[in-house]
């Protein structure tokens, strides 16, 4: 119990972000690039229709993914972000 308390006391937002990135990689890591872009567009359409879409949040999520992506993938996401955000 003490170990858990100590861990929770030292838990940071960075660790939460890393955990979220790991969860996303587990969920989407095996999908093809085309499937990922399709899923992104579905999620955006759903969020826009619900009134919960935030281009700022999407940009932050993309920033967290950058270390795992190639330069070309980052460029494609940036292009999609420009399209989605306009």
C-alpha positions, -999 to 999 in steps of 0.1 A, spaced: 0 0 0 28 24 9 45 17 -25 12 26 -43 8 58 -23 44 68 -31 38 61 -68 6 81 -69 23 110 -50 50 112 -76 26 107 -106 29 135 -131 10 147 -161 39 136 -182 35 100 -171 -3 103 -179 6 116 -214 31 87 -219 5 62 -207 -21 77 -231 5 75 -260 11 38 -251 -27 31 -251 -31 48 -285 -2 28 -299 -18 -4 -286 -51 5 -301 -40 19 -335 -4 6 -339 -13 -23 -362 -36 -3 -385 -25 6 -420 -18 43 -427 -50 45 -449 -70 30 -421 -56 54 -396 -64 84 -417 -99 70 -423 -104 65 -386 -91 100 -379 -117 115 -403 -145 94 -387 -135 106 -352 -133 143 -364 -168 140 -381 -182 125 -350 -167 151 -326 -178 179 -349 -214 166 -350 -214 163 -311 -199 197 -307 -168 183 -289 -142 188 -316 -112 209 -307 -85 215 -333 -62 226 -305 -66 192 -288 -61 174 -321 -29 193 -327 -17 185 -292 -24 148 -298 -5 149 -331 24 166 -313 25 137 -288 26 112 -317 55 129 -336 83 109 -320 67 77 -333 61 89 -369 82 93 -400 87 128 -414 63 119 -443 36 108 -418 40 140 -398 37 161 -430 5 142 -440 -10 148 -405 -1 184 -407 -18 186 -441 -49 169 -426 -48 192 -396 -48 222 -419 -78 208 -439 -97 198 -407 -90 231 -389 -102 253 -417 
